[in-house]
Amino acid sequence: MLVGEGLAIREPNRGVSVVTPRADSVRDVCRARWVLEGAGVQAWTAADGGRRQRVRDTLEAYTEAVRGGVASYEEPERAAPRLPRLPGGA
């Protein structure tokens, strides 16, 4: 799976190694995170109590899954199926 996503390299007779990300890839991830987190902060002020509670519940479920070993902060897709959909999601 990691090889298919370009996160690891499989070399014959040497095994698998983790890819070192390029600086431009790290910048892209940081920019995307900045945009998404900023949008979340802006939406928070307009959100009603129910939507804010859903965010809190989602964070708590994710935190419990990581603490319980069911999910990993390094592999968020493992926890995603158990978490409630975020407000406004398709």
FENJOCOR-V261257 format. One record per pair of residues at least 12 apart in sequence whose C-alpha atoms are under 6 Angstrom apart, sorted by sequence separation. I is the first residue (numbers start at 1). J is the second residue. D is the distance in whole Angstrom. If there is no record, write none. Layout:
i->[I,I]
j->[J,J]
d->[D,D]
//
This chain:
i->[7,58]
j->[19,83]
d->[5,6]
//
